[in-house]
Amino acid sequence: MRATSKRDGLCRGFSLIELLIVISIILILAAIAIPNAHKQLMLAHEQAAIQEITTIHKAETQYQAIYGRYAQNLVQLGPPVTGADGAEAANIIPKGLADGTKSGYIFTLAGSPTGYSISAVPEAFGNTAGRTFFSDQTMVIRQNVTAEPATVNSPELK
């Protein structure tokens, strides 16, 4: 039986050049994947914001059916701090949304005697999301692709 030596090529490891090539390939793949992952995360935040606006529309419809008027703010749609549900805290939407910040967006609800308006603005435009949204009692969601908040005159989301 013969002893194995490095010259036989059986105990050979990776060379420094081979390791550098593998690391370079990993870095190139990471450079491609990370921006795409960030873009997908922004799109997910935007889709979540659209869903939350739909949730607020449903909550406003329910609130109006119960109390005969639209809620003036998100707190009125949210759960009460203490005590029973009522017009000042109807417990229709979750606390996170009633607090006004969810899924990388800041939500604002403003009620009026004849309706309401919803604004959704990214916490950090271009970082958490790349669109702002607006809607009102017509339930048409509008968007703006700049940092300027969307308004009733912004293009409709298709």
N, C-alpha and C positions, 0 to 999 in steps of 0.2 A: 504494500500500500504506500502510496506516494503522498507527501505533504503538499498542500496547496500553497502557491505563492502568488504575489501580486503580478509576476510576469505571466502567469498562465491566464490572466484576465478574469478570474473567477471572483475576486474580491474587489472589483473595481467599483468606485462610487461615482457620483455626478461631478463633473468638472465645474469650475466657477463660471465658465462661459455658458454652459447648459442651464445652470441656475439663473443666470442673468437673463437668458432668453425667456425662460418660463415666467419670471417676474415681470418682464416687459410685456408679455402677452396678457398677463393678468391685469396689469395697469391699463393697457389699451382697452380691454373689455370693460373695466370699471369706468373708464372715461366715457364710454359709449352708454353704459347702463344707467349711471347715476342721473344724468339730465333727463333721461326718459322716465325714470322712476319718480323724479320730482314733478315732471309734467303730469304723470298719472295721478299723483297725490293731489295736485291742484285741481284736476278734473273731478276727482272724488269729492273734494271739499265743495266744489261748485254744484255737483249733483245733490249732495246732502243739503245744501242751502236751498235749492229748488224744492226738495221734499219738505223742508221745514216751512217754507212759505205756504205750500199746500196744506200742511198741518195747521198753520195759523188761519188759513181761509176756513177750513172745516171747524176750527174752534170758534171763530167769529160767527159763523152760521149757527152753531149750537148755542153760543152765548146770546145771540140776538133772539133766538127762539125762546130761551128761558127768561131773559130779563127785558125783552122788548126794545133793546138798544144794542149798539155795538160797544165792545170793550174799548176803553180809551188808551190802554197800554197793555203790555205783555203781563204785568203783574196781576191784572184783573183776570187774566186767563189761566194763571198759574195756581199752584196749591197754596192754601193758607199757611201762614207761619204757625198759628195756633187757632184752635176753634174749628167751627164747622165751615163748610163751603158756603160762599155767598157771592154777591155782586162784586165785591172788592177782591176776591180770590176764589174763582169758580172751580179750580182744580180740573181744568180741561186739558191743559198742556203740561209737560214735565217741567220740573223746577229749572233744569239747565237752560231750556229755551225761554222760560219766563224771566230768567236772569239777563237774557239778551245776548249771550255769547255762546255759540255752539258751532262745531265743525269748522273752526277757523274764520267764522263770520260774526259780525256784530249786527244784531237784528233790532229794529226800532219799529214800534207800532204806534200810530197816531190815529185816534178816533175822532169822529165828528158826528153831529146829529144825523147826517145822511149817509155816512159810510166810514171808511177807514183806509189807511195807507200803510204799507209795509215796505221797509227799506232794509236791504241786506248788503253790507259793505265788508270786504275782507279785513281781517285784523291787520294784515300787512300786505297791501296790494303788490302783486308780483311775486310774493313769497308763499302765502297761504292760498291765494287764489288770484285769478286774473280778470274777473268780471264782477260788476256790481249788479244788484237786482232791485226791482221795484214792482209792487203790485198794489191793487186796491180792491174795493168791493166788486169790481167787474171780473175779478179773478184772472185777469190777463197778466202774465208775468212779462216784465220788460227787462232788458239787459243793457249794460254799457260795458265796452271792452277797455275803457280807460279808467283811471283812478277816480274820475268824476262820478259821484253817485248817480245811478239811474233815476229817471223821473218818469212821469206820465207821458212825456214826449219821446222817450227812448224807444229804440226798435223792439218790437215784440219778439219774445223767445219762441222759436218754432220747434 
